[in-house]
Amino acid sequence: MKTYRIRKDDKVMVIAGKDKGKIGKVLKILPKSDRILVEKVNLVKRHRKGNPYAGQAGGIEEKEAALAISNVALMCDACAKPTRVGYKYTEDGKKLRFCKKCNEVIS
């Protein structure tokens, strides 16, 4: 199984593409395709056909599309900048993520 330095509910900034500079929360990570869903980023419009039997109205809906995980950087809470992630271990053996810019532990 692949492991990533970014996890669900982290705050990230888009560093490449049409939404460069936008900040959002990670909704979902798709490890099979190395992609990520970020809240209010990479919005696309989908035309939906209504279904009266299921009670669904038709129309145009806007939703988030997946973007490559390499195009986002984790936002540090302490220094409020996009940063790379490092790892360090505590005395009791716990593995912690930390900000490479300010050395603050990322929750």
C-alpha positions as CSV (number, residue, x, y, z in Angstrom):
1,M,0.0,0.0,0.0
2,K,1.2,3.5,-0.9
3,T,1.8,6.0,1.9
4,Y,1.7,9.7,1.4
5,R,2.9,12.7,3.5
6,I,-0.5,14.3,3.0
7,R,-3.6,12.9,4.9
8,K,-7.3,13.4,4.9
9,D,-8.4,16.6,6.5
10,D,-5.0,18.3,6.0
11,K,-5.0,21.9,4.7
12,V,-3.1,22.0,1.4
13,M,-2.2,24.6,-1.3
14,V,-2.3,23.9,-5.0
15,I,1.2,24.6,-6.4
16,A,0.6,23.9,-10.1
17,G,-2.2,24.0,-12.6
18,K,-5.2,26.3,-13.3
19,D,-6.0,26.6,-9.5
20,K,-2.5,27.5,-8.5
21,G,-2.5,29.3,-5.1
22,K,-5.9,28.0,-3.9
23,I,-6.1,26.6,-0.4
24,G,-8.5,23.8,0.7
25,K,-9.0,20.8,2.9
26,V,-8.3,17.3,1.7
27,L,-11.6,15.4,1.2
28,K,-10.3,12.1,-0.2
29,I,-7.0,10.4,-1.3
30,L,-7.1,8.1,-4.3
31,P,-4.0,5.9,-3.9
32,K,-4.5,3.8,-7.0
33,S,-4.2,6.8,-9.3
34,D,-2.0,9.1,-7.1
35,R,-4.7,11.7,-7.0
36,I,-6.4,13.8,-4.4
37,L,-9.8,15.6,-3.9
38,V,-9.5,19.0,-2.4
39,E,-12.5,21.0,-1.1
40,K,-13.5,24.0,-3.5
41,V,-10.5,23.3,-5.8
42,N,-10.6,22.0,-9.5
43,L,-14.4,22.5,-9.8
44,V,-16.0,21.0,-12.8
45,K,-19.6,21.1,-14.0
46,R,-21.7,18.0,-14.6
47,H,-25.0,17.9,-16.3
48,R,-27.4,15.6,-14.5
49,K,-30.6,14.1,-15.9
50,G,-33.5,14.1,-13.4
51,N,-35.1,11.0,-12.1
52,P,-38.7,11.5,-10.9
53,Y,-38.9,8.0,-9.5
54,A,-35.9,8.5,-7.2
55,G,-36.9,12.1,-6.4
56,Q,-33.8,13.6,-8.0
57,A,-34.0,16.9,-9.8
58,G,-32.0,17.5,-13.0
59,G,-29.7,20.4,-13.7
60,I,-26.0,21.4,-13.7
61,E,-24.1,20.5,-10.6
62,E,-20.6,21.7,-9.7
63,K,-18.3,19.3,-7.9
64,E,-14.6,18.8,-7.2
65,A,-12.5,16.7,-9.6
66,A,-9.3,14.9,-8.6
67,L,-5.9,16.4,-9.2
68,A,-2.4,14.9,-9.0
69,I,-1.1,14.6,-5.4
70,S,2.2,16.1,-6.7
71,N,0.5,19.4,-7.4
72,V,-0.3,20.1,-3.8
73,A,1.8,21.1,-0.8
74,L,0.9,20.8,2.8
75,M,0.2,24.0,4.7
76,C,1.9,24.5,8.0
77,D,-0.4,25.8,10.8
78,A,2.4,27.6,12.6
79,C,4.1,29.5,9.8
80,A,1.1,29.5,7.4
81,K,3.2,28.6,4.4
82,P,3.2,25.6,2.0
83,T,6.0,23.3,3.1
84,R,7.6,19.9,2.7
85,V,7.1,17.3,5.4
86,G,9.8,15.6,7.5
87,Y,9.5,12.8,10.0
88,K,10.9,12.5,13.5
89,Y,10.5,9.9,16.3
90,T,9.7,10.6,19.9
91,E,11.3,8.7,22.8
92,D,8.4,6.4,23.1
93,G,8.7,5.5,19.4
94,K,5.9,7.6,17.9
95,K,6.4,8.9,14.3
96,L,5.6,12.6,13.9
97,R,5.3,14.8,10.9
98,F,7.1,18.2,11.1
99,C,7.3,21.3,8.9
100,K,10.7,21.6,7.2
101,K,10.5,25.5,7.3
102,C,9.8,26.1,11.0
103,N,10.4,22.6,12.6
104,E,6.9,22.7,14.1
105,V,5.1,19.4,14.6
106,I,2.1,19.0,12.2
107,S,-0.9,17.3,13.8
